[in-house]
Amino acid sequence: MEIIYKNTNRMNHLIDEIMTFNEIEMKQLKITVKQGDILSYIYMIYRSRLDFS
């Protein structure tokens, strides 16, 4: 059951990313640039990827 749960979460994440890219391509999602702490952002991404492994 754990494998199914992890794979379902991975698939859901991939679908969300595809939908986001589609919105960008369709120009329905505006990208804004702002200043921030890049190291904290990278660490947050790293931590979120640990959940998928």
N, CA, C and O atoms as a Maestro MAE file, in Angstrom:
{
 s_m_m2io_version
 :::
 2.0.0
}

f_m_ct {
 s_m_title
 :::
 protein
 m_atom[212] {
  # First column is atom index #
  i_m_mmod_type
  r_m_x_coord
  r_m_y_coord
  r_m_z_coord
  i_m_residue_number
  s_m_chain_name
  s_m_pdb_residue_name
  s_m_pdb_atom_name
  i_m_atomic_number
  :::
  1 25 0.820 -1.201 0.000 1 A "MET " " N  " 7
  2 3 0.000 0.000 0.000 1 A "MET " " CA " 6
  3 2 0.857 1.256 0.000 1 A "MET " " C  " 6
  4 15 0.485 2.253 -0.620 1 A "MET " " O  " 8
  5 25 1.986 1.229 0.676 2 A "GLU " " N  " 7
  6 3 2.850 2.401 0.743 2 A "GLU " " CA " 6
  7 2 3.392 2.766 -0.638 2 A "GLU " " C  " 6
  8 15 3.506 3.944 -0.975 2 A "GLU " " O  " 8
  9 25 3.724 1.751 -1.430 3 A "ILE " " N  " 7
  10 3 4.230 2.003 -2.781 3 A "ILE " " CA " 6
  11 2 3.156 2.679 -3.626 3 A "ILE " " C  " 6
  12 15 3.447 3.611 -4.375 3 A "ILE " " O  " 8
  13 25 1.931 2.217 -3.506 4 A "ILE " " N  " 7
  14 3 0.828 2.817 -4.262 4 A "ILE " " CA " 6
  15 2 0.639 4.263 -3.837 4 A "ILE " " C  " 6
  16 15 0.438 5.137 -4.680 4 A "ILE " " O  " 8
  17 25 0.701 4.521 -2.542 5 A "TYR " " N  " 7
  18 3 0.537 5.878 -2.022 5 A "TYR " " CA " 6
  19 2 1.632 6.798 -2.559 5 A "TYR " " C  " 6
  20 15 1.339 7.899 -3.026 5 A "TYR " " O  " 8
  21 25 2.895 6.354 -2.498 6 A "LYS " " N  " 7
  22 3 4.012 7.177 -2.987 6 A "LYS " " CA " 6
  23 2 3.884 7.439 -4.482 6 A "LYS " " C  " 6
  24 15 4.078 8.567 -4.934 6 A "LYS " " O  " 8
  25 25 3.561 6.407 -5.246 7 A "ASN " " N  " 7
  26 3 3.438 6.571 -6.693 7 A "ASN " " CA " 6
  27 2 2.261 7.475 -7.061 7 A "ASN " " C  " 6
  28 15 2.339 8.239 -8.023 7 A "ASN " " O  " 8
  29 25 1.184 7.388 -6.303 8 A "THR " " N  " 7
  30 3 0.041 8.268 -6.526 8 A "THR " " CA " 6
  31 2 0.428 9.713 -6.277 8 A "THR " " C  " 6
  32 15 0.052 10.598 -7.046 8 A "THR " " O  " 8
  33 25 1.174 9.962 -5.213 9 A "ASN " " N  " 7
  34 3 1.632 11.322 -4.921 9 A "ASN " " CA " 6
  35 2 2.569 11.832 -6.002 9 A "ASN " " C  " 6
  36 15 2.486 12.996 -6.395 9 A "ASN " " O  " 8
  37 25 3.450 10.986 -6.480 10 A "ARG " " N  " 7
  38 3 4.357 11.382 -7.565 10 A "ARG " " CA " 6
  39 2 3.581 11.742 -8.821 10 A "ARG " " C  " 6
  40 15 3.853 12.757 -9.464 10 A "ARG " " O  " 8
  41 25 2.614 10.902 -9.164 11 A "MET " " N  " 7
  42 3 1.802 11.145 -10.355 11 A "MET " " CA " 6
  43 2 1.017 12.443 -10.211 11 A "MET " " C  " 6
  44 15 0.920 13.215 -11.165 11 A "MET " " O  " 8
  45 25 0.468 12.687 -9.053 12 A "ASN " " N  " 7
  46 3 -0.280 13.919 -8.804 12 A "ASN " " CA " 6
  47 2 0.624 15.137 -8.954 12 A "ASN " " C  " 6
  48 15 0.220 16.147 -9.531 12 A "ASN " " O  " 8
  49 25 1.833 15.044 -8.443 13 A "HIS " " N  " 7
  50 3 2.791 16.143 -8.553 13 A "HIS " " CA " 6
  51 2 3.151 16.398 -10.024 13 A "HIS " " C  " 6
  52 15 3.221 17.549 -10.456 13 A "HIS " " O  " 8
  53 25 3.376 15.340 -10.778 14 A "LEU " " N  " 7
  54 3 3.693 15.496 -12.200 14 A "LEU " " CA " 6
  55 2 2.548 16.131 -12.975 14 A "LEU " " C  " 6
  56 15 2.771 16.981 -13.837 14 A "LEU " " O  " 8
  57 25 1.342 15.725 -12.672 15 A "ILE " " N  " 7
  58 3 0.169 16.299 -13.338 15 A "ILE " " CA " 6
  59 2 0.052 17.777 -13.006 15 A "ILE " " C  " 6
  60 15 -0.256 18.586 -13.881 15 A "ILE " " O  " 8
  61 25 0.295 18.140 -11.747 16 A "ASP " " N  " 7
  62 3 0.264 19.548 -11.358 16 A "ASP " " CA " 6
  63 2 1.309 20.354 -12.128 16 A "ASP " " C  " 6
  64 15 1.028 21.466 -12.574 16 A "ASP " " O  " 8
  65 25 2.501 19.805 -12.284 17 A "GLU " " N  " 7
  66 3 3.545 20.503 -13.033 17 A "GLU " " CA " 6
  67 2 3.166 20.667 -14.498 17 A "GLU " " C  " 6
  68 15 3.381 21.729 -15.082 17 A "GLU " " O  " 8
  69 25 2.605 19.624 -15.093 18 A "ILE " " N  " 7
  70 3 2.170 19.708 -16.494 18 A "ILE " " CA " 6
  71 2 1.084 20.767 -16.650 18 A "ILE " " C  " 6
  72 15 1.106 21.539 -17.608 18 A "ILE " " O  " 8
  73 25 0.149 20.809 -15.729 19 A "MET " " N  " 7
  74 3 -0.921 21.800 -15.797 19 A "MET " " CA " 6
  75 2 -0.362 23.215 -15.658 19 A "MET " " C  " 6
  76 15 -0.824 24.136 -16.331 19 A "MET " " O  " 8
  77 25 0.620 23.385 -14.794 20 A "THR " " N  " 7
  78 3 1.235 24.706 -14.620 20 A "THR " " CA " 6
  79 2 1.944 25.138 -15.895 20 A "THR " " C  " 6
  80 15 1.802 26.282 -16.326 20 A "THR " " O  " 8
  81 25 2.711 24.228 -16.505 21 A "PHE " " N  " 7
  82 3 3.382 24.552 -17.763 21 A "PHE " " CA " 6
  83 2 2.367 24.880 -18.853 21 A "PHE " " C  " 6
  84 15 2.582 25.785 -19.659 21 A "PHE " " O  " 8
  85 25 1.275 24.148 -18.870 22 A "ASN " " N  " 7
  86 3 0.236 24.411 -19.860 22 A "ASN " " CA " 6
  87 2 -0.346 25.805 -19.665 22 A "ASN " " C  " 6
  88 15 -0.579 26.522 -20.638 22 A "ASN " " O  " 8
  89 25 -0.584 26.196 -18.411 23 A "GLU " " N  " 7
  90 3 -1.118 27.533 -18.141 23 A "GLU " " CA " 6
  91 2 -0.129 28.610 -18.582 23 A "GLU " " C  " 6
  92 15 -0.534 29.646 -19.109 23 A "GLU " " O  " 8
  93 25 1.162 28.370 -18.369 24 A "ILE " " N  " 7
  94 3 2.186 29.323 -18.801 24 A "ILE " " CA " 6
  95 2 2.166 29.446 -20.321 24 A "ILE " " C  " 6
  96 15 2.199 30.553 -20.858 24 A "ILE " " O  " 8
  97 25 2.111 28.314 -21.012 25 A "GLU " " N  " 7
  98 3 2.088 28.331 -22.472 25 A "GLU " " CA " 6
  99 2 0.841 29.018 -23.008 25 A "GLU " " C  " 6
  100 15 0.893 29.685 -24.042 25 A "GLU " " O  " 8
  101 25 -0.259 28.861 -22.326 26 A "MET " " N  " 7
  102 3 -1.513 29.478 -22.766 26 A "MET " " CA " 6
  103 2 -1.610 30.932 -22.299 26 A "MET " " C  " 6
  104 15 -2.603 31.612 -22.559 26 A "MET " " O  " 8
  105 25 -0.584 31.392 -21.616 27 A "LYS " " N  " 7
  106 3 -0.507 32.765 -21.099 27 A "LYS " " CA " 6
  107 2 -1.636 33.071 -20.120 27 A "LYS " " C  " 6
  108 15 -2.078 34.215 -20.012 27 A "LYS " " O  " 8
  109 25 -2.096 32.052 -19.411 28 A "GLN " " N  " 7
  110 3 -3.114 32.246 -18.392 28 A "GLN " " CA " 6
  111 2 -2.489 32.435 -17.010 28 A "GLN " " C  " 6
  112 15 -3.175 32.791 -16.052 28 A "GLN " " O  " 8
  113 25 -1.204 32.197 -16.919 29 A "LEU " " N  " 7
  114 3 -0.503 32.332 -15.646 29 A "LEU " " CA " 6
  115 2 0.617 33.334 -15.835 29 A "LEU " " C  " 6
  116 15 1.492 33.138 -16.678 29 A "LEU " " O  " 8
  117 25 0.598 34.389 -15.069 30 A "LYS " " N  " 7
  118 3 1.638 35.401 -15.183 30 A "LYS " " CA " 6
  119 2 2.759 35.070 -14.216 30 A "LYS " " C  " 6
  120 15 2.524 34.693 -13.068 30 A "LYS " " O  " 8
  121 25 3.970 35.218 -14.698 31 A "ILE " " N  " 7
  122 3 5.144 34.984 -13.873 31 A "ILE " " CA " 6
  123 2 5.654 36.330 -13.395 31 A "ILE " " C  " 6
  124 15 5.853 37.251 -14.187 31 A "ILE " " O  " 8
  125 25 5.862 36.433 -12.099 32 A "THR " " N  " 7
  126 3 6.415 37.660 -11.541 32 A "THR " " CA " 6
  127 2 7.776 37.364 -10.933 32 A "THR " " C  " 6
  128 15 7.989 36.324 -10.311 32 A "THR " " O  " 8
  129 25 8.676 38.293 -11.126 33 A "VAL " " N  " 7
  130 3 10.020 38.157 -10.595 33 A "VAL " " CA " 6
  131 2 10.107 39.007 -9.336 33 A "VAL " " C  " 6
  132 15 9.696 40.167 -9.326 33 A "VAL " " O  " 8
  133 25 10.649 38.411 -8.270 34 A "LYS " " N  " 7
  134 3 10.820 39.181 -7.050 34 A "LYS " " CA " 6
  135 2 12.075 38.722 -6.323 34 A "LYS " " C  " 6
  136 15 12.561 37.609 -6.523 34 A "LYS " " O  " 8
  137 25 12.571 39.580 -5.501 35 A "GLN " " N  " 7
  138 3 13.785 39.294 -4.764 35 A "GLN " " CA " 6
  139 2 13.445 38.407 -3.568 35 A "GLN " " C  " 6
  140 15 12.403 38.570 -2.933 35 A "GLN " " O  " 8
  141 25 14.348 37.462 -3.271 36 A "GLY " " N  " 7
  142 3 14.114 36.578 -2.140 36 A "GLY " " CA " 6
  143 2 15.375 35.827 -1.757 36 A "GLY " " C  " 6
  144 15 16.449 36.043 -2.319 36 A "GLY " " O  " 8
  145 25 15.218 34.952 -0.797 37 A "ASP " " N  " 7
  146 3 16.337 34.154 -0.300 37 A "ASP " " CA " 6
  147 2 16.401 32.853 -1.097 37 A "ASP " " C  " 6
  148 15 15.643 31.918 -0.834 37 A "ASP " " O  " 8
  149 25 17.301 32.799 -2.064 38 A "ILE " " N  " 7
  150 3 17.381 31.649 -2.971 38 A "ILE " " CA " 6
  151 2 17.779 30.372 -2.236 38 A "ILE " " C  " 6
  152 15 17.304 29.290 -2.582 38 A "ILE " " O  " 8
  153 25 18.642 30.480 -1.228 39 A "LEU " " N  " 7
  154 3 19.065 29.281 -0.500 39 A "LEU " " CA " 6
  155 2 17.896 28.635 0.245 39 A "LEU " " C  " 6
  156 15 17.765 27.411 0.258 39 A "LEU " " O  " 8
  157 25 17.062 29.447 0.855 40 A "SER " " N  " 7
  158 3 15.876 28.898 1.537 40 A "SER " " CA " 6
  159 2 14.934 28.231 0.538 40 A "SER " " C  " 6
  160 15 14.353 27.183 0.822 40 A "SER " " O  " 8
  161 25 14.792 28.847 -0.630 41 A "TYR " " N  " 7
  162 3 13.923 28.296 -1.660 41 A "TYR " " CA " 6
  163 2 14.455 26.954 -2.164 41 A "TYR " " C  " 6
  164 15 13.697 25.996 -2.309 41 A "TYR " " O  " 8
  165 25 15.746 26.891 -2.428 42 A "ILE " " N  " 7
  166 3 16.360 25.645 -2.893 42 A "ILE " " CA " 6
  167 2 16.235 24.559 -1.824 42 A "ILE " " C  " 6
  168 15 15.964 23.403 -2.148 42 A "ILE " " O  " 8
  169 25 16.428 24.919 -0.567 43 A "TYR " " N  " 7
  170 3 16.298 23.946 0.520 43 A "TYR " " CA " 6
  171 2 14.865 23.431 0.619 43 A "TYR " " C  " 6
  172 15 14.644 22.243 0.856 43 A "TYR " " O  " 8
  173 25 13.900 24.317 0.440 44 A "MET " " N  " 7
  174 3 12.498 23.906 0.480 44 A "MET " " CA " 6
  175 2 12.218 22.899 -0.641 44 A "MET " " C  " 6
  176 15 11.537 21.898 -0.419 44 A "MET " " O  " 8
  177 25 12.742 23.163 -1.841 45 A "ILE " " N  " 7
  178 3 12.560 22.231 -2.960 45 A "ILE " " CA " 6
  179 2 13.230 20.897 -2.650 45 A "ILE " " C  " 6
  180 15 12.658 19.835 -2.892 45 A "ILE " " O  " 8
  181 25 14.444 20.961 -2.116 46 A "TYR " " N  " 7
  182 3 15.170 19.747 -1.751 46 A "TYR " " CA " 6
  183 2 14.372 18.916 -0.743 46 A "TYR " " C  " 6
  184 15 14.238 17.703 -0.909 46 A "TYR " " O  " 8
  185 25 13.849 19.555 0.287 47 A "ARG " " N  " 7
  186 3 13.075 18.844 1.315 47 A "ARG " " CA " 6
  187 2 11.805 18.235 0.715 47 A "ARG " " C  " 6
  188 15 11.416 17.128 1.086 47 A "ARG " " O  " 8
  189 25 11.165 18.946 -0.201 48 A "SER " " N  " 7
  190 3 9.944 18.419 -0.790 48 A "SER " " CA " 6
  191 2 10.237 17.206 -1.664 48 A "SER " " C  " 6
  192 15 9.410 16.300 -1.766 48 A "SER " " O  " 8
  193 25 11.400 17.181 -2.292 49 A "ARG " " N  " 7
  194 3 11.780 16.036 -3.133 49 A "ARG " " CA " 6
  195 2 12.101 14.808 -2.292 49 A "ARG " " C  " 6
  196 15 11.968 13.681 -2.769 49 A "ARG " " O  " 8
  197 25 12.518 15.010 -1.058 50 A "LEU " " N  " 7
  198 3 12.801 13.861 -0.190 50 A "LEU " " CA " 6
  199 2 11.534 13.066 0.082 50 A "LEU " " C  " 6
  200 15 11.581 11.850 0.263 50 A "LEU " " O  " 8
  201 25 10.406 13.756 0.110 51 A "ASP " " N  " 7
  202 3 9.115 13.087 0.344 51 A "ASP " " CA " 6
  203 2 8.755 12.158 -0.804 51 A "ASP " " C  " 6
  204 15 8.010 11.197 -0.610 51 A "ASP " " O  " 8
  205 25 9.272 12.430 -1.999 52 A "PHE " " N  " 7
  206 3 8.949 11.609 -3.168 52 A "PHE " " CA " 6
  207 2 9.897 10.453 -3.369 52 A "PHE " " C  " 6
  208 15 9.686 9.631 -4.261 52 A "PHE " " O  " 8
  209 25 10.937 10.368 -2.560 53 A "SER " " N  " 7
  210 3 11.882 9.269 -2.744 53 A "SER " " CA " 6
  211 2 11.645 8.150 -1.761 53 A "SER " " C  " 6
  212 15 12.358 7.147 -1.783 53 A "SER " " O  " 8
  :::
 }
 m_bond[211] {
  # First column is bond index #
  i_m_from
  i_m_to
  i_m_order
  :::
  1 1 2 1
  2 2 3 1
  3 3 4 2
  4 3 5 1
  5 5 6 1
  6 6 7 1
  7 7 8 2
  8 7 9 1
  9 9 10 1
  10 10 11 1
  11 11 12 2
  12 11 13 1
  13 13 14 1
  14 14 15 1
  15 15 16 2
  16 15 17 1
  17 17 18 1
  18 18 19 1
  19 19 20 2
  20 19 21 1
  21 21 22 1
  22 22 23 1
  23 23 24 2
  24 23 25 1
  25 25 26 1
  26 26 27 1
  27 27 28 2
  28 27 29 1
  29 29 30 1
  30 30 31 1
  31 31 32 2
  32 31 33 1
  33 33 34 1
  34 34 35 1
  35 35 36 2
  36 35 37 1
  37 37 38 1
  38 38 39 1
  39 39 40 2
  40 39 41 1
  41 41 42 1
  42 42 43 1
  43 43 44 2
  44 43 45 1
  45 45 46 1
  46 46 47 1
  47 47 48 2
  48 47 49 1
  49 49 50 1
  50 50 51 1
  51 51 52 2
  52 51 53 1
  53 53 54 1
  54 54 55 1
  55 55 56 2
  56 55 57 1
  57 57 58 1
  58 58 59 1
  59 59 60 2
  60 59 61 1
  61 61 62 1
  62 62 63 1
  63 63 64 2
  64 63 65 1
  65 65 66 1
  66 66 67 1
  67 67 68 2
  68 67 69 1
  69 69 70 1
  70 70 71 1
  71 71 72 2
  72 71 73 1
  73 73 74 1
  74 74 75 1
  75 75 76 2
  76 75 77 1
  77 77 78 1
  78 78 79 1
  79 79 80 2
  80 79 81 1
  81 81 82 1
  82 82 83 1
  83 83 84 2
  84 83 85 1
  85 85 86 1
  86 86 87 1
  87 87 88 2
  88 87 89 1
  89 89 90 1
  90 90 91 1
  91 91 92 2
  92 91 93 1
  93 93 94 1
  94 94 95 1
  95 95 96 2
  96 95 97 1
  97 97 98 1
  98 98 99 1
  99 99 100 2
  100 99 101 1
  101 101 102 1
  102 102 103 1
  103 103 104 2
  104 103 105 1
  105 105 106 1
  106 106 107 1
  107 107 108 2
  108 107 109 1
  109 109 110 1
  110 110 111 1
  111 111 112 2
  112 111 113 1
  113 113 114 1
  114 114 115 1
  115 115 116 2
  116 115 117 1
  117 117 118 1
  118 118 119 1
  119 119 120 2
  120 119 121 1
  121 121 122 1
  122 122 123 1
  123 123 124 2
  124 123 125 1
  125 125 126 1
  126 126 127 1
  127 127 128 2
  128 127 129 1
  129 129 130 1
  130 130 131 1
  131 131 132 2
  132 131 133 1
  133 133 134 1
  134 134 135 1
  135 135 136 2
  136 135 137 1
  137 137 138 1
  138 138 139 1
  139 139 140 2
  140 139 141 1
  141 141 142 1
  142 142 143 1
  143 143 144 2
  144 143 145 1
  145 145 146 1
  146 146 147 1
  147 147 148 2
  148 147 149 1
  149 149 150 1
  150 150 151 1
  151 151 152 2
  152 151 153 1
  153 153 154 1
  154 154 155 1
  155 155 156 2
  156 155 157 1
  157 157 158 1
  158 158 159 1
  159 159 160 2
  160 159 161 1
  161 161 162 1
  162 162 163 1
  163 163 164 2
  164 163 165 1
  165 165 166 1
  166 166 167 1
  167 167 168 2
  168 167 169 1
  169 169 170 1
  170 170 171 1
  171 171 172 2
  172 171 173 1
  173 173 174 1
  174 174 175 1
  175 175 176 2
  176 175 177 1
  177 177 178 1
  178 178 179 1
  179 179 180 2
  180 179 181 1
  181 181 182 1
  182 182 183 1
  183 183 184 2
  184 183 185 1
  185 185 186 1
  186 186 187 1
  187 187 188 2
  188 187 189 1
  189 189 190 1
  190 190 191 1
  191 191 192 2
  192 191 193 1
  193 193 194 1
  194 194 195 1
  195 195 196 2
  196 195 197 1
  197 197 198 1
  198 198 199 1
  199 199 200 2
  200 199 201 1
  201 201 202 1
  202 202 203 1
  203 203 204 2
  204 203 205 1
  205 205 206 1
  206 206 207 1
  207 207 208 2
  208 207 209 1
  209 209 210 1
  210 210 211 1
  211 211 212 2
  :::
 }
}
